[in-house]
Amino acid sequence: MKKVCAMLFLIVFIFNQVSYCFAEEQQADKTIDLFTTFDECLKDVNIEYELKSYLDENPVYVNLKECIEIALLYNFYLKSADYSYIKDKWEYRNALTNFLPSLGTTGYSIYYSGQVLVGAALVDRFNELALSVTLNAGHQLTKGGEQIFEALAKKNLKFAGRHNFNYTRSEVLLNCTKYYYELLRAKLNIEIYQKNYKERHAQLTLTENLLNSGLGTKFDVIRSKTELAQAKQSLLDAIQEFRYSQARLANIMGIEITTCLMPIEIEAKEYMLVDSTKSIDELFEIASLYREDIKKIRSQIKALKDEKRMIYTQFVPKPRVLIQQQWQGTAAAGLGPATIVGGYMDINLGKNSGFGTITEAKAKQAQIDKSLVDLEQSLRDIKENILKSYYESKISKDRIAISRGQMKYALDSVELSELRLDAGEGILIDVIQAQTFKTRVRIELVNSIIRYNIAQVQMLFDSGTITQENITENYSP
């Protein structure tokens, strides 16, 4: 028994000496041991330089405040909404001009020569130049109230246009902030996948060296090559997402789509923008009062009601007045004044014997009812979105805490697995699994922080309280 134990001890001792000699020969044979390999991987990744080299684009460094300011100046959706509001304002002012009288003037001169029949008298050898000048003023006296309701409808449509502009502005703030954070996430993910790629490359180098020295297996080499290829795929997917996120942010900012925007942050921070003590019902009550799209629908409903009242004015008598001041005569006798004052009353039984008016009003009422249903559905959708963003924020906050705890465990796991492998006590699969877990946890931590920030901005938008100031109040890149 003692001889057997002595033989086992001798075998273990010789094996350890061979492993030690192999590690020492790495300088002469230009191989890389485990520590040297992963020391290289722990170096910081210059993500801006590597992206510039791969994409062949010069980055334009931006922060969230700059992106929002540029978007509010150059966003095309906002410009379109502004022109639409300007149109609504001029249409309202045009409706107000209907209350003004219509003014005009007419005049003529006619030369008569020869025989002229005046009444029953025939005037022979008549040569005269007739002259006439007329000034006229008329007023429709609101056309039985039709012009009043038309002006009120146009006024409410003007308010609706203003609310639409404000709502578009809120959308620009939301989307610009959301796309910026998504671009930041894509940038940080590239850094994580780039480091993961280098680690996989180091693993492949190590397994090939072990195989060449007779201490490794071909299976480990194949596994390392597979892991390296997968790491490269993940890195390329992250670069593709990054480039698309750049274009999306540039588009909402209203600048050249191909601009290579680069967030200046080197890490993701969470920003609390909504008071965590507010409940879903409280946020919904605020939204029902301040959401610009809800105000827009309400103004449109008011305009439809005024248009319905305007239809019923077809049954109302429509008085109007006309005043004319004339000067008539001939060139020989001169001009003499004449004044005409007239009052008129148009009484109709509506359009098409009243049936046209009634059916038109019924159609307008159906449109009003539809808008009321749309309003109720919009409020329901808002409450659903508030609930979604509320719990997205809450759960993402908890995920951040969990991921940070996991990150510590992952780093410790990677370090221990590398030490065990270097000491000959561990196996390669342990290192691969530890590094895979670390990469996954880092990605999850970044994603949780970005999801939290986006959910906070989304809650501001859903509650109708989003502004440029409250988005960037505590922002510190």
PEQUI-V192151 format. One record per residue. RES is the residue in three letters. OMEGA is omega in whole degrees, 0 to 359 (none if undefined). Layout:
RES/OMEGA + RES/OMEGA
This chain:
MET/179 + LYS/179 + LYS/179 + VAL/180 + CYS/179 + ALA/178 + MET/179 + LEU/179 + PHE/180 + LEU/180 + ILE/179 + VAL/181 + PHE/180 + ILE/180 + PHE/179 + ASN/179 + GLN/178 + VAL/179 + SER/181 + TYR/179 + CYS/179 + PHE/179 + ALA/181 + GLU/184 + GLU/186 + GLN/179 + GLN/182 + ALA/183 + ASP/180 + LYS/172 + THR/184 + ILE/176 + ASP/187 + LEU/182 + PHE/181 + THR/182 + THR/186 + PHE/169 + ASP/177 + GLU/182 + CYS/183 + LEU/177 + LYS/180 + ASP/178 + VAL/176 + ASN/189 + ILE/180 + GLU/181 + TYR/183 + GLU/177 + LEU/178 + LYS/180 + SER/184 + TYR/183 + LEU/182 + ASP/179 + GLU/175 + ASN/184 + PRO/174 + VAL/186 + TYR/182 + VAL/169 + ASN/186 + LEU/181 + LYS/180 + GLU/181 + CYS/180 + ILE/180 + GLU/179 + ILE/181 + ALA/180 + LEU/178 + LEU/192 + TYR/181 + ASN/186 + PHE/176 + TYR/180 + LEU/176 + LYS/179 + SER/179 + ALA/178 + ASP/178 + TYR/177 + SER/177 + TYR/177 + ILE/177 + LYS/180 + ASP/178 + LYS/181 + TRP/177 + GLU/176 + TYR/179 + ARG/176 + ASN/178 + ALA/179 + LEU/180 + THR/178 + ASN/179 + PHE/180 + LEU/178 + PRO/174 + SER/182 + LEU/179 + GLY/177 + THR/177 + THR/178 + GLY/178 + TYR/173 + SER/183 + ILE/178 + TYR/180 + TYR/179 + SER/179 + GLY/180 + GLN/180 + VAL/178 + LEU/178 + VAL/185 + GLY/178 + ALA/183 + ALA/179 + LEU/180 + VAL/182 + ASP/180 + ARG/183 + PHE/178 + ASN/184 + GLU/177 + LEU/180 + ALA/182 + LEU/177 + SER/175 + VAL/183 + THR/170 + LEU/182 + ASN/177 + ALA/179 + GLY/178 + HIS/184 + GLN/177 + LEU/176 + THR/178 + LYS/178 + GLY/180 + GLY/182 + GLU/182 + GLN/178 + ILE/182 + PHE/176 + GLU/179 + ALA/178 + LEU/178 + ALA/180 + LYS/178 + LYS/179 + ASN/175 + LEU/175 + LYS/176 + PHE/178 + ALA/178 + GLY/178 + ARG/178 + HIS/178 + ASN/177 + PHE/180 + ASN/179 + TYR/177 + THR/177 + ARG/177 + SER/178 + GLU/179 + VAL/178 + LEU/180 + LEU/186 + ASN/179 + CYS/179 + THR/180 + LYS/182 + TYR/177 + TYR/180 + TYR/177 + GLU/175 + LEU/177 + LEU/178 + ARG/179 + ALA/179 + LYS/181 + LEU/177 + ASN/177 + ILE/179 + GLU/180 + ILE/181 + TYR/177 + GLN/178 + LYS/177 + ASN/179 + TYR/179 + LYS/178 + GLU/178 + ARG/178 + HIS/178 + ALA/178 + GLN/179 + LEU/178 + THR/180 + LEU/182 + THR/177 + GLU/178 + ASN/178 + LEU/179 + LEU/181 + ASN/180 + SER/179 + GLY/181 + LEU/181 + GLY/180 + THR/178 + LYS/178 + PHE/178 + ASP/178 + VAL/180 + ILE/178 + ARG/180 + SER/178 + LYS/178 + THR/178 + GLU/179 + LEU/179 + ALA/179 + GLN/178 + ALA/178 + LYS/178 + GLN/180 + SER/179 + LEU/179 + LEU/177 + ASP/179 + ALA/178 + ILE/178 + GLN/178 + GLU/179 + PHE/182 + ARG/178 + TYR/178 + SER/175 + GLN/181 + ALA/180 + ARG/178 + LEU/179 + ALA/180 + ASN/181 + ILE/178 + MET/180 + GLY/180 + ILE/181 + GLU/186 + ILE/185 + THR/179 + THR/183 + CYS/182 + LEU/182 + MET/176 + PRO/184 + ILE/182 + GLU/175 + ILE/175 + GLU/180 + ALA/176 + LYS/177 + GLU/181 + TYR/177 + MET/183 + LEU/182 + VAL/179 + ASP/184 + SER/180 + THR/180 + LYS/179 + SER/179 + ILE/180 + ASP/178 + GLU/178 + LEU/179 + PHE/178 + GLU/177 + ILE/181 + ALA/181 + SER/179 + LEU/191 + TYR/180 + ARG/183 + GLU/178 + ASP/175 + ILE/177 + LYS/179 + LYS/181 + ILE/179 + ARG/177 + SER/177 + GLN/178 + ILE/177 + LYS/178 + ALA/178 + LEU/178 + LYS/177 + ASP/178 + GLU/177 + LYS/177 + ARG/179 + MET/178 + ILE/183 + TYR/176 + THR/175 + GLN/176 + PHE/187 + VAL/174 + PRO/186 + LYS/177 + PRO/174 + ARG/182 + VAL/179 + LEU/178 + ILE/179 + GLN/172 + GLN/187 + GLN/170 + TRP/184 + GLN/178 + GLY/178 + THR/180 + ALA/182 + ALA/185 + ALA/182 + GLY/183 + LEU/176 + GLY/183 + PRO/174 + ALA/182 + THR/179 + ILE/175 + VAL/183 + GLY/174 + GLY/183 + TYR/178 + MET/177 + ASP/180 + ILE/180 + ASN/176 + LEU/182 + GLY/180 + LYS/178 + ASN/179 + SER/178 + GLY/182 + PHE/177 + GLY/179 + THR/183 + ILE/181 + THR/177 + GLU/178 + ALA/178 + LYS/178 + ALA/179 + LYS/178 + GLN/177 + ALA/178 + GLN/176 + ILE/180 + ASP/178 + LYS/180 + SER/177 + LEU/176 + VAL/178 + ASP/178 + LEU/180 + GLU/179 + GLN/178 + SER/178 + LEU/178 + ARG/178 + ASP/179 + ILE/179 + LYS/177 + GLU/181 + ASN/177 + ILE/179 + LEU/181 + LYS/182 + SER/178 + TYR/181 + TYR/173 + GLU/178 + SER/182 + LYS/182 + ILE/178 + SER/177 + LYS/178 + ASP/179 + ARG/180 + ILE/180 + ALA/180 + ILE/182 + SER/178 + ARG/175 + GLY/178 + GLN/182 + MET/178 + LYS/179 + TYR/182 + ALA/179 + LEU/178 + ASP/181 + SER/179 + VAL/181 + GLU/181 + LEU/181 + SER/178 + GLU/179 + LEU/180 + ARG/179 + LEU/181 + ASP/179 + ALA/179 + GLY/181 + GLU/182 + GLY/178 + ILE/185 + LEU/183 + ILE/177 + ASP/179 + VAL/180 + ILE/181 + GLN/180 + ALA/180 + GLN/176 + THR/178 + PHE/179 + LYS/179 + THR/180 + ARG/180 + VAL/178 + ARG/177 + ILE/181 + GLU/178 + LEU/178 + VAL/181 + ASN/180 + SER/179 + ILE/180 + ILE/178 + ARG/178 + TYR/180 + ASN/179 + ILE/179 + ALA/178 + GLN/178 + VAL/179 + GLN/178 + MET/174 + LEU/180 + PHE/183 + ASP/180 + SER/177 + GLY/183 + THR/183 + ILE/175 + THR/178 + GLN/184 + GLU/184 + ASN/174 + ILE/188 + THR/185 + GLU/182 + ASN/184 + TYR/180 + SER/182 + PRO/none
